[in-house]
Amino acid sequence: MPQVTSSPFPSDRSPEPPTTESANRQTHDRETAWRLLNQYTQSASLLKHALSVEVCVRAYGEQSAAELGLAPDEARALTETYAVTGLLHDFDYEKYPSPEEHPWIGNRILAEQGWPQEVRHAIMGHAEYTHTPRESHLDKVLFACDELAGFLTANALVKPTKSIRDVNVPSVLKKMKDKAFARGVNRDDIVQGAAELGIALPDHVAFCLAAMQQYAEELGLAGTTP
């Protein structure tokens, strides 16, 4: 099963301000995305959701880079594009939660800051009501991972240990049929997302679950002794 091969998390959750040189150089890397996310989002649960989606989307980016046989620098660039897209997909949601605002306002902010069109298009496409066509692999991956990451988190939190490592694919698929569980998660989006990627639902669940299990501590899902 594919694994995440590089940490998607900053070594310092509260990084030092950029130097004059770096401030003068416009960047759109993972650190910049993390800063932007924290600028607009204070909710711990929303931050953890952003991180969990990032982990899943990044893992698909790494898989894609490997399948394309990209050189190391190109692979890193592709993977970071996937990572920042997952990290920023809901960055405006806390301040602008209505369908009339999110992700429209966020998209405008990202455009003003010069974020790549492929990142902005994928973020627009993760909300069905924008009617933005999902064309690229990145578009489809973000949509497929968004609701699933939240659902996997919910599965972990009802375990006695509250650990993502105690979650397994059969139990996730069973919980998907329980409409009373995690009511806020759109099951149809999860199923449709896997279909758009051309991946069997159990395989998609397994892939994202493995990615999140690898970063259980960073996601706050390592759990406790029951």
C-alpha positions, 0 to 999 in steps of 0.5 A, a space after each residue: 500500500 502506498 505510504 506518505 514518504 515525507 512529513 507534511 508538517 512544519 518543524 515549528 508550529 509557530 515559525 519565526 517571521 520571514 527574513 527581509 530577503 524571503 519577505 521580498 520573494 513571493 513564495 507559495 510553499 507549504 510554510 506560506 500556506 500554513 501561515 495563511 491558514 492560521 491567519 484565517 482559522 483559529 478553530 483547533 478542529 478546523 486546523 486538524 481537519 486541514 492537516 488530515 486532508 493535507 496528509 491524504 492529498 499529499 499521499 496521492 501527490 506522492 503516488 502520482 509523482 512516482 507513477 509519472 517517474 518524475 525527477 526528485 525536484 519535480 516530484 517535490 514540487 508536485 507533492 507540495 502543490 498537492 499538500 498546499 491544496 489540501 491544507 488551504 481548501 477550507 482556510 476561509 471557512 471559519 470567517 466566511 462559512 456560507 455557500 455565498 462566501 466559501 470558497 469564493 472569498 478564499 479563491 479571491 484572496 488566493 488569486 490576489 496573493 498569486 497562488 497557482 490557478 491549479 490550486 485555486 481551481 481544485 479548491 473551487 471544485 471541492 464544493 459541489 455547489 460552485 459547479 466547478 468541473 473537476 478536471 485534473 487529478 488534483 481536482 479529483 483527489 481533493 474532492 475525494 479526500 475532503 469528506 473522507 478525512 473527516 469521516 476517518 477522524 470521526 471513526 477514530 474518536 469513537 474508539 475507546 483509545 481514540 486512536 486512528 491506528 485502531 480504525 480499519 477499513 471494514 469498520 469504516 465501510 460499516 459506519 458509512 451505512 449508519 446514517 446516525 453516525 457523523 451526520 455531517 459527513 456527506 457519504 455520497 461525496 465519498 463514494 463519488 470521489 472514489 468513483 471519479 478517481 477510478 478507485 474502488 471505495 475500499 481501496 480509497 478508504 485504505 489509502 487515506 487511512 494508511 496516510 493518516 495512521 502514519 501521522 497519527 501523532 501530528 493529527 492528534 489521533 494517536 489516542 490514549 490508553 483506554 
